Amino acid sequence: MHYEHMAIPTDGVPPASHPLLQHALDTYAGETNKVVSVWRVFRDEDLAFRPHPRSSAVVDILKHQLLSERRFFAEFLGAPEPAPSAVLPAGQTVEAYSRRMAELAAPRLEFLAARDQSWWLESVRFFDVERERIWIFWRRVLHTAHHRTQLTVYLRMLDRAVPSTYGPTADVTWSAADPTQSVEAAGRK
């Protein structure tokens, strides 16, 4: 996938200690790029936007993403992470949040790359249950996708273009894009 802005370029993804685990590192880098691509469509004046009084504001979701990802990696995966007080950017701008997301993700990739298969398969505490680290990692990816999708809805409500994260959107397409939107397309082999 090619993004207008690459927070983590392909050559910035280290090789995993075991080839079978490379997909996890590639996915984390790709998810970081997707998040930053969505965040960068917002304008600074959009940070206070919330579609409903009980909904989170854009800035609340950005803060939550940075802080909860720090917690997942530190508490549940044992990664070295900055102190919680050092996670949020000094500036309250879309660019500052986007830059901070990439800054925090890069060392996590190095940490994950150095872990062997037994580390990934070890069960550890996850809130009030025990789960394998690989399960916790994929839970983090799903959590990130949830909030990214939430923000794409906000973009649509603000009448902003929604960037491509998995394929074409109503705003971004290309000649080789082939979305599955019919029974015929779903039947292709």
C-alpha positions as a Markdown table, in Angstrom:
| # | Residue | x | y | z |
|---|---|---|---|---|
| 1 | Met | 0.0 | 0.0 | 0.0 |
| 2 | His | 1.3 | 3.5 | -0.8 |
| 3 | Tyr | 0.4 | 6.3 | 1.4 |
| 4 | Glu | 0.6 | 10.0 | 0.8 |
| 5 | His | 2.7 | 10.3 | 3.9 |
| 6 | Met | 4.9 | 7.4 | 5.1 |
| 7 | Ala | 5.4 | 7.7 | 8.9 |
| 8 | Ile | 7.5 | 4.5 | 8.8 |
| 9 | Pro | 9.0 | 3.7 | 5.4 |
| 10 | Thr | 9.3 | 0.1 | 4.3 |
| 11 | Asp | 13.0 | 0.1 | 4.7 |
| 12 | Gly | 12.4 | 1.3 | 8.3 |
| 13 | Val | 11.0 | -2.0 | 9.3 |
| 14 | Pro | 13.6 | -4.3 | 10.8 |
| 15 | Pro | 13.8 | -8.0 | 10.1 |
| 16 | Ala | 12.1 | -10.2 | 12.6 |
| 17 | Ser | 14.2 | -12.8 | 14.5 |
| 18 | His | 12.1 | -15.5 | 12.9 |
| 19 | Pro | 10.8 | -15.1 | 9.3 |
| 20 | Leu | 7.3 | -16.3 | 10.4 |
| 21 | Leu | 7.0 | -13.3 | 12.6 |
| 22 | Gln | 7.9 | -10.7 | 9.9 |
| 23 | His | 4.2 | -10.1 | 9.2 |
| 24 | Ala | 3.6 | -8.8 | 12.7 |
| 25 | Leu | 6.3 | -6.1 | 12.2 |
| 26 | Asp | 5.1 | -5.3 | 8.7 |
| 27 | Thr | 1.5 | -5.0 | 10.0 |
| 28 | Tyr | 2.4 | -2.8 | 12.9 |
| 29 | Ala | 4.4 | -0.4 | 10.6 |
| 30 | Gly | 1.5 | -0.5 | 8.1 |
| 31 | Glu | -1.1 | 0.2 | 10.8 |
| 32 | Thr | 1.0 | 3.1 | 12.1 |
| 33 | Asn | 1.1 | 4.5 | 8.5 |
| 34 | Lys | -2.7 | 4.1 | 8.2 |
| 35 | Val | -3.3 | 5.9 | 11.5 |
| 36 | Val | -1.0 | 8.8 | 10.6 |
| 37 | Ser | -2.5 | 9.1 | 7.1 |
| 38 | Val | -6.0 | 9.5 | 8.7 |
| 39 | Trp | -4.8 | 11.9 | 11.4 |
| 40 | Arg | -3.1 | 14.1 | 8.9 |
| 41 | Val | -6.4 | 14.8 | 7.0 |
| 42 | Phe | -7.7 | 16.6 | 10.1 |
| 43 | Arg | -7.0 | 20.3 | 10.6 |
| 44 | Asp | -6.0 | 21.8 | 13.9 |
| 45 | Glu | -9.4 | 23.5 | 14.2 |
| 46 | Asp | -11.0 | 20.0 | 14.0 |
| 47 | Leu | -9.3 | 18.8 | 17.1 |
| 48 | Ala | -12.3 | 19.8 | 19.3 |
| 49 | Phe | -14.9 | 18.3 | 16.9 |
| 50 | Arg | -17.2 | 15.6 | 18.4 |
| 51 | Pro | -20.3 | 14.4 | 16.5 |
| 52 | His | -22.3 | 14.0 | 19.6 |
| 53 | Pro | -21.9 | 15.4 | 23.2 |
| 54 | Arg | -21.2 | 11.9 | 24.5 |
| 55 | Ser | -18.7 | 11.2 | 21.7 |
| 56 | Ser | -14.9 | 11.7 | 22.1 |
| 57 | Ala | -13.4 | 14.8 | 20.5 |
| 58 | Val | -10.8 | 14.2 | 17.8 |
| 59 | Val | -8.0 | 15.2 | 20.2 |
| 60 | Asp | -9.3 | 12.8 | 22.8 |
| 61 | Ile | -9.0 | 9.9 | 20.4 |
| 62 | Leu | -5.5 | 11.0 | 19.4 |
| 63 | Lys | -4.4 | 11.2 | 23.0 |
| 64 | His | -6.1 | 7.8 | 23.8 |
| 65 | Gln | -4.3 | 6.2 | 20.8 |
| 66 | Leu | -0.8 | 7.3 | 22.0 |
| 67 | Leu | -1.5 | 6.6 | 25.7 |
| 68 | Ser | -3.2 | 3.2 | 25.3 |
| 69 | Glu | -0.6 | 2.0 | 22.8 |
| 70 | Arg | 2.1 | 2.9 | 25.4 |
| 71 | Arg | 0.3 | 1.0 | 28.0 |
| 72 | Phe | -0.2 | -2.1 | 25.8 |
| 73 | Phe | 3.5 | -2.2 | 24.9 |
| 74 | Ala | 4.8 | -1.5 | 28.4 |
| 75 | Glu | 2.4 | -3.3 | 30.7 |
| 76 | Phe | 1.4 | -6.3 | 28.6 |
| 77 | Leu | 4.3 | -6.8 | 26.2 |
| 78 | Gly | 7.1 | -5.6 | 28.5 |
| 79 | Ala | 8.6 | -3.2 | 25.9 |
| 80 | Pro | 10.7 | -0.3 | 27.1 |
| 81 | Glu | 8.5 | 2.8 | 26.9 |
| 82 | Pro | 8.8 | 6.4 | 27.9 |
| 83 | Ala | 7.1 | 7.5 | 31.1 |
| 84 | Pro | 3.4 | 8.2 | 30.5 |
| 85 | Ser | 4.0 | 11.9 | 31.2 |
| 86 | Ala | 6.4 | 12.0 | 28.2 |
| 87 | Val | 4.1 | 10.3 | 25.7 |
| 88 | Leu | 1.9 | 13.2 | 24.5 |
| 89 | Pro | 3.4 | 15.8 | 22.2 |
| 90 | Ala | 4.2 | 19.2 | 23.6 |
| 91 | Gly | 2.3 | 20.9 | 20.8 |
| 92 | Gln | -1.5 | 20.4 | 20.4 |
| 93 | Thr | -1.4 | 20.2 | 16.6 |
| 94 | Val | -2.3 | 17.4 | 14.2 |
| 95 | Glu | 1.2 | 17.5 | 12.9 |
| 96 | Ala | 2.6 | 17.1 | 16.5 |
| 97 | Tyr | 0.4 | 14.1 | 17.3 |
| 98 | Ser | 1.2 | 12.5 | 13.9 |
| 99 | Arg | 4.9 | 12.9 | 14.4 |
| 100 | Arg | 4.7 | 11.6 | 18.0 |
| 101 | Met | 2.9 | 8.5 | 16.8 |
| 102 | Ala | 5.8 | 7.6 | 14.4 |
| 103 | Glu | 8.4 | 8.5 | 17.0 |
| 104 | Leu | 6.9 | 6.1 | 19.5 |
| 105 | Ala | 6.3 | 3.3 | 17.0 |
| 106 | Ala | 9.9 | 3.1 | 15.6 |
| 107 | Pro | 11.6 | 1.7 | 18.8 |
| 108 | Arg | 8.7 | -0.7 | 19.3 |
| 109 | Leu | 9.5 | -2.3 | 15.9 |
| 110 | Glu | 13.1 | -2.8 | 17.0 |
| 111 | Phe | 11.9 | -4.4 | 20.3 |
| 112 | Leu | 9.5 | -6.7 | 18.5 |
| 113 | Ala | 12.1 | -7.7 | 15.9 |
| 114 | Ala | 14.4 | -9.0 | 18.6 |
| 115 | Arg | 11.8 | -11.2 | 20.2 |
| 116 | Asp | 12.0 | -14.9 | 19.4 |
| 117 | Gln | 9.1 | -17.3 | 18.8 |
| 118 | Ser | 8.9 | -18.5 | 22.4 |
| 119 | Trp | 8.5 | -14.9 | 23.7 |
| 120 | Trp | 5.5 | -14.3 | 21.3 |
| 121 | Leu | 3.9 | -17.6 | 22.5 |
| 122 | Glu | 4.3 | -17.0 | 26.2 |
| 123 | Ser | 1.2 | -16.3 | 28.2 |
| 124 | Val | 1.2 | -13.2 | 30.3 |
| 125 | Arg | -1.3 | -11.1 | 32.2 |
| 126 | Phe | -3.7 | -9.1 | 30.1 |
| 127 | Phe | -5.9 | -7.0 | 32.3 |
| 128 | Asp | -7.6 | -9.8 | 34.4 |
| 129 | Val | -6.8 | -12.8 | 32.2 |
| 130 | Glu | -3.8 | -14.6 | 30.7 |
| 131 | Arg | -3.1 | -14.4 | 27.0 |
| 132 | Glu | -0.2 | -15.2 | 24.6 |
| 133 | Arg | 1.8 | -12.1 | 23.7 |
| 134 | Ile | 0.9 | -12.6 | 20.0 |
| 135 | Trp | -2.8 | -12.5 | 20.9 |
| 136 | Ile | -2.2 | -9.3 | 22.9 |
| 137 | Phe | -0.3 | -7.8 | 19.9 |
| 138 | Trp | -3.2 | -8.6 | 17.5 |
| 139 | Arg | -5.6 | -7.2 | 20.0 |
| 140 | Arg | -3.7 | -3.9 | 19.9 |
| 141 | Val | -3.8 | -3.9 | 16.1 |
| 142 | Leu | -7.6 | -4.3 | 16.3 |
| 143 | His | -8.0 | -1.6 | 18.9 |
| 144 | Thr | -6.0 | 0.8 | 16.7 |
| 145 | Ala | -8.2 | -0.1 | 13.6 |
| 146 | His | -11.3 | 0.6 | 15.7 |
| 147 | His | -10.2 | 4.1 | 16.5 |
| 148 | Arg | -8.9 | 4.8 | 13.0 |
| 149 | Thr | -12.3 | 3.8 | 11.6 |
| 150 | Gln | -14.0 | 6.0 | 14.2 |
| 151 | Leu | -11.9 | 8.9 | 12.9 |
| 152 | Thr | -12.7 | 8.2 | 9.2 |
| 153 | Val | -16.4 | 8.6 | 10.1 |
| 154 | Tyr | -15.5 | 11.9 | 11.7 |
| 155 | Leu | -13.7 | 12.9 | 8.5 |
| 156 | Arg | -16.8 | 12.1 | 6.5 |
| 157 | Met | -19.0 | 14.2 | 8.9 |
| 158 | Leu | -16.5 | 17.1 | 8.4 |
| 159 | Asp | -16.8 | 16.7 | 4.7 |
| 160 | Arg | -13.1 | 15.8 | 4.4 |
| 161 | Ala | -11.6 | 13.3 | 2.0 |
| 162 | Val | -11.1 | 9.8 | 3.5 |
| 163 | Pro | -7.7 | 8.4 | 2.7 |
| 164 | Ser | -7.1 | 4.9 | 1.4 |
| 165 | Thr | -6.0 | 2.6 | 4.2 |
| 166 | Tyr | -6.9 | -0.9 | 2.7 |
| 167 | Gly | -8.0 | 0.0 | -0.8 |
| 168 | Pro | -10.0 | 2.5 | -2.7 |
| 169 | Thr | -12.4 | 4.9 | -1.0 |
| 170 | Ala | -15.0 | 7.2 | -2.4 |
| 171 | Asp | -12.3 | 9.8 | -2.4 |
| 172 | Val | -9.2 | 7.8 | -3.5 |
| 173 | Thr | -9.0 | 5.2 | -6.2 |
| 174 | Trp | -6.6 | 4.1 | -8.9 |
| 175 | Ser | -6.8 | 2.1 | -12.2 |
| 176 | Ala | -5.9 | -1.3 | -10.6 |
| 177 | Ala | -8.3 | -0.9 | -7.7 |
| 178 | Asp | -10.9 | -3.7 | -7.8 |
| 179 | Pro | -13.2 | -3.5 | -4.8 |
| 180 | Thr | -15.6 | -6.3 | -4.1 |
| 181 | Gln | -19.0 | -4.7 | -4.3 |
| 182 | Ser | -21.0 | -7.4 | -6.2 |
| 183 | Val | -21.8 | -11.0 | -6.0 |
| 184 | Glu | -19.9 | -11.5 | -9.3 |
| 185 | Ala | -16.7 | -9.9 | -7.9 |
| 186 | Ala | -16.9 | -12.0 | -4.7 |
| 187 | Gly | -17.0 | -15.1 | -7.0 |
| 188 | Arg | -13.6 | -14.4 | -8.7 |
| 189 | Lys | -10.9 | -17.0 | -8.3 |
